[in-house]
């Protein structure tokens, strides 16, 4: 029986795990066994998508770097530094951890989402599929990372490459010619839409469409009044700012927050704002709402575009800013950086402007109307076919 091992290393985990679940369910339905390798800083319960869930010791550098410090991040070089790759000893330790885990599990296939050390440790031992969006899966065909913004990147990419190769040699693993090769896999599954790929001008392998687990309904916002707000990992100061602004906007609004508590309830008492305690299915949101406000999740932003639903992205970190900027430039979302908003009134103005943007509604509607019919099925079908091809 074929055994797929799913892994990720960096990020809060919800998007990565969600992608892995979709792929794992498809493989399990076709007779595979599946295992998820989870960083130790994220708590997970058993899930039917995986036959087992194992834990990899947490990287010491994980989450020490504040991805909201936008002024310090100019390219993937700085992101790679935040991984801990400024130290060859750290990289060597991660490579050996993955190597020992592979010895224990002996997978048929490794599926890696934002897990460069896992990919490098698997190279030459097991077939690999790299999964991610435009930001979390930069193209491996580059000789260097281009800047995200028009500013010089002070990070020493040559030193980073030297650190990685020093660790690879010590671990007796193949070295890299160029730093972006750390994301190389036997199959690169960039699960985004071409218009949303921040590397679309330099990516050699084409993107394979949005990863979906079900068909997405088409939105019809005419005659509707309800706003849906999706707050995932949103710390209290920023969450309070959003909630106070929503109360002032005074529109019928439903809010889902993972951190909902007594303070949130007090803020919305007597208002048009109502918290829901359980996650709301996407198609229900699309059916009931005229507008969605969220924290810039790549998958949610694209799912809303496929539905033809206008949205406001309140971005909170560099990944959301970079991914969202591409869509904003195309006129397909409204976007602002939440950490940079300093007052409730400023956010109220931003929300009201987005709600009244008829051009945004028209752009999103036309975009959804012109998408290929297989947009929601193509990515999962492509990954499943690649898994079988690589392990046949």
Steps between C-alpha positions, in 0.01 A plus 500: 500500500633844406579733790486881460671712763371859530716768661531871560745710700407869506183701556199481729393178334132536414553550127774238476302238688187581300686437174651178632159374612352545154786314331512228767128429471534451125795264541328303779196455279732328254662263748793699640595529867578852619705658779524864605821632651413792723732761657483476878379859547157422347246280677305262277232245568445179305352547154355240265718634217809356672568149625755644742626838622862524612684795652832645390687697769441870456762712330638745758482784249139423406278808544775705667504734201207738482361476146308824559830694497449591137785752487753219555370257238603567140514151349489130578861533615383671819224243543754218466714673762199497731485122458831483683709452186748762614659210692645192330474312832126568509452381142703186570287424805178533300633278221596227747161518673322447171741227395439303822126546460517362145695202633216436747209543258646384164245690286422428138447871435577825688254788460651822639323833554740782598756244618835554322707292745259209455541527122879518514522202737273293272687582178636186340325275755127540433279657232386846607213738432534861613167673570436867568376832371703759311671622818556172686617315189744727319627358170807277535623591151629844609867584555402756764188642663368826351388773744138522608515879499706764326771517761843345541510177699787517753494124568817315397359227274848362426558436869160334532584264213839425657330418832252262336766325291732466799219325688413281201862389458526418869177298473633333182211627292500660152596869504326789324622710209267786592307582816148465346576132432418429866136487381573257216277193478426231244168673444426864585132553585455876523133512597397847398351682203746644253387857565570451872852358462757753622767319292293457185753682282787269597336168592594223254245236608141623460272543800236227526195696619340554838482201738134434587319217679159572345335711227469868594159664463460817292419807700209732430544803724205701367238572763708363787610693807704266719877528538706200610826555690749215540768557766738209553818563700429864584649635823281701734621857421441453126181300557364776722581756232308299239200438724471863611516609136228250402274632776543853360435383143169369637413243234353152565816298558597149605848441643687176553813520716713223643575722800143606581450582869321716753681817387376448144143441619507820705613709203212387277226509763190674361648536149439345158811284547451134591769242568456144376667233712564239230668537160249581226526300173627710211195440283275615785702822528468549125124436507425739790751784461562796276858563615776319694771650719792276601868501593638433153515120487612405150262207464198690632577804283509283187195295594305824534625611157387172345158565656489858373482636857661840573727514803719720717831343604632633831851362456706426810835361375738505207350197323154658502638835382699350211221268383232765549692774318484304175123467524456862607699621198264296280199673659369174647512573873505792738798478733665682788768404753326460836810562718549835329149628579526724806140596575148359496376785281768428241390136478134606484584715199686209338209259551238746377707578191531129418129436556410781262741403223273400210802462273637226726170311477503525121865389471452199727180397322665515156804311627285215637295487181813439291661224707537151344232251600755268666657768722395327822596146394820541303755537781394198704472285186846613387664425836336158521622414151853618586504289819410188303745579222791557740438176691405264218 
